[in-house]
Amino acid sequence: MGATISITVNGEQRQVAAGASLSDLLAQIGLDTRKVAVERNLEIVPRSSYAATALAEADQLEIVHFIGGG
């Protein structure tokens, strides 16, 4: 098993692989990158940057996913 880092996602501690990107995390959780908004350390992350955004120890993430309906 490789090295992991500790981050907080929506208030819950989570361990992820060191070097994982935001896209990697969303895939691990099972969320479609087209249907979420992500705030990292109090800053909104542009969707176009998810793959290039490397997660770091102690990152604080808030993920909101959109659900269609009427």
MARDRENLUM-184522 format. One line per field, with one value per residue: x, y negated, z negated of N, C-alpha, C, O in turn; residue number from 1. Coordinates in pm, whole numbers, m for minus. Layout:
BEGIN
n_east <- [X|...]
n_north <- [Y|...]
n_up <- [Z|...]
ca_east <- [X|...]
ca_north <- [Y|...]
ca_up <- [Z|...]
c_east <- [X|...]
c_north <- [Y|...]
c_up <- [Z|...]
o_east <- [X|...]
o_north <- [Y|...]
o_up <- [Z|...]
torse <- [NUM|...]
END
This chain:
BEGIN
n_east <- [84|51|171|m40|m253|m419|m730|m1011|m1343|m1641|m1669|m1587|m1320|m1087|m886|m660|m475|m140|m55|m284|m534|m794|m986|m935|m1019|m1295|m1376|m1322|m1509|m1732|m1862|m1985|m1788|m1900|m2125|m2086|m1982|m1691|m1528|m1220|m1027|m1162|m1186|m1335|m1299|m1226|m1405|m1259|m1009|m996|m858|m595|m555|m384|m428|m358|m203|m417|m603|m914|m1218|m1524|m1790|m2045|m2312|m2512|m2852|m3085|m3424|m3770]
n_north <- [119|m224|m551|m763|m1052|m1273|m1418|m1645|m1592|m1737|m1773|m1529|m1313|m1172|m932|m950|m855|m964|m1229|m1216|m1350|m1601|m1511|m1235|m1180|m1242|m1045|m818|m850|m829|m1027|m1229|m1442|m1646|m1716|m1835|m2078|m2214|m2321|m2414|m2453|m2694|m2814|m2824|m2566|m2569|m2376|m2293|m2263|m2038|m1791|m1874|m1961|m1889|m1704|m1789|m1727|m1777|m1929|m2099|m2014|m2091|m1944|m1970|m1813|m1811|m1742|m1644|m1735|m1815]
n_up <- [0|80|m20|m218|m258|m486|m459|m480|m400|m338|m615|m720|m809|m580|m417|m153|140|153|365|514|731|743|923|909|646|663|844|690|487|639|782|1047|1229|1374|1242|997|751|615|324|207|m66|m128|122|439|673|1010|1248|1471|1367|1205|1261|1255|1000|727|433|93|m226|m499|m357|m323|m209|m50|98|326|477|768|823|1054|1124|1061]
ca_east <- [0|130|154|m168|m263|m547|m803|m1148|m1441|m1772|m1662|m1542|m1182|m1075|m750|m647|m337|m56|m45|m414|m592|m934|m1060|m919|m1105|m1434|m1399|m1323|m1637|m1837|m1934|m1960|m1725|m1986|m2242|m2045|m1905|m1596|m1457|m1099|m967|m1242|m1183|m1401|m1206|m1291|m1419|m1151|m884|m1006|m753|m464|m551|m334|m470|m247|m232|m502|m698|m1054|m1300|m1670|m1837|m2190|m2349|m2641|m2945|m3191|m3561|m3859]
ca_north <- [0|m344|m654|m832|m1180|m1292|m1538|m1652|m1607|m1766|m1759|m1396|m1277|m1070|m904|m933|m830|m1083|m1262|m1207|m1477|m1619|m1419|m1101|m1172|m1238|m912|m724|m868|m791|m1146|m1276|m1574|m1745|m1744|m1877|m2201|m2183|m2428|m2362|m2552|m2816|m2870|m2741|m2509|m2562|m2238|m2266|m2240|m1922|m1692|m1934|m2004|m1783|m1716|m1801|m1697|m1871|m2004|m2102|m2016|m2086|m1899|m1976|m1753|m1856|m1636|m1697|m1706|m1929]
ca_up <- [0|90|m122|m215|m328|m553|m419|m531|m293|m395|m759|m762|m776|m475|m374|m8|183|173|507|580|776|709|1010|852|529|707|902|578|417|732|827|1183|1219|1441|1160|863|728|509|256|144|m155|m118|257|539|773|1141|1296|1566|1293|1116|1287|1226|860|640|294|m1|m366|m574|m275|m367|m89|m57|228|343|604|819|858|1138|1081|1079]
c_east <- [88|101|17|m156|m403|m607|m940|m1242|m1579|m1775|m1615|m1400|m1182|m927|m752|m500|m263|m42|m176|m463|m737|m1021|m1053|m1012|m1252|m1469|m1408|m1456|m1753|m1921|m1890|m1906|m1811|m2102|m2207|m1981|m1816|m1531|m1339|m1035|m1028|m1236|m1248|m1295|m1280|m1294|m1305|m1018|m886|m890|m614|m449|m510|m380|m348|m295|m310|m591|m838|m1139|m1448|m1716|m1989|m2221|m2493|m2726|m3059|m3328|m3647|m3951]
c_north <- [m124|m441|m720|m966|m1188|m1424|m1534|m1679|m1622|m1734|m1624|m1369|m1165|m1054|m883|m911|m962|m1106|m1254|m1346|m1485|m1527|m1276|m1081|m1160|m1103|m807|m730|m825|m907|m1187|m1419|m1683|m1788|m1783|m2014|m2170|m2310|m2363|m2474|m2692|m2883|m2772|m2694|m2504|m2416|m2200|m2234|m2114|m1825|m1743|m1975|m1886|m1808|m1717|m1768|m1812|m1959|m1991|m2116|m2015|m2053|m1902|m1912|m1789|m1737|m1700|m1661|m1829|m1943]
c_up <- [0|m23|m106|m287|m388|m509|m486|m416|m358|m545|m810|m717|m673|m441|m222|25|200|323|582|619|728|796|958|734|570|767|791|503|507|781|966|1173|1284|1353|1017|866|608|456|184|64|m133|19|353|640|906|1190|1390|1497|1207|1136|1248|1080|772|497|203|m142|m428|m487|m334|m241|m124|84|228|476|638|858|936|1083|1093|969]
o_east <- [188|16|m35|m64|m494|m544|m980|m1225|m1627|m1871|m1603|m1362|m1265|m852|m834|m412|m317|m19|m180|m437|m794|m1119|m1152|m1077|m1325|m1578|m1493|m1510|m1860|m2038|m1772|m1970|m1795|m2170|m2288|m1931|m1861|m1485|m1357|m995|m958|m1278|m1221|m1213|m1385|m1196|m1260|m925|m786|m831|m527|m341|m589|m371|m247|m413|m274|m650|m875|m1132|m1491|m1684|m2054|m2164|m2580|m2677|m3121|m3343|m3600|m4033]
o_north <- [m130|m416|m732|m989|m1119|m1530|m1432|m1777|m1530|m1676|m1605|m1398|m1074|m1152|m808|m945|m1059|m1012|m1281|m1445|m1388|m1472|m1204|m977|m1076|m1051|m718|m627|m788|m890|m1180|m1507|m1800|m1886|m1766|m2059|m2108|m2396|m2268|m2577|m2792|m2998|m2652|m2774|m2441|m2343|m2085|m2185|m2084|m1780|m1665|m2018|m1795|m1920|m1653|m1780|m1928|m2054|m1887|m2218|m1946|m2125|m1843|m1950|m1797|m1641|m1796|m1567|m1936|m2035]
o_up <- [m72|m109|5|m365|m344|m520|m542|m342|m424|m595|m931|m603|m678|m437|m170|m54|254|399|702|550|679|747|962|722|516|745|797|462|458|816|1000|1116|1252|1384|926|969|511|532|108|118|m122|31|350|687|916|1175|1389|1562|1142|1038|1212|1039|746|447|233|m173|m413|m538|m387|m173|m217|179|141|578|552|918|892|1004|1132|968]
torse <- [1|2|3|4|5|6|7|8|9|10|11|12|13|14|15|16|17|18|19|20|21|22|23|24|25|26|27|28|29|30|31|32|33|34|35|36|37|38|39|40|41|42|43|44|45|46|47|48|49|50|51|52|53|54|55|56|57|58|59|60|61|62|63|64|65|66|67|68|69|70]
END
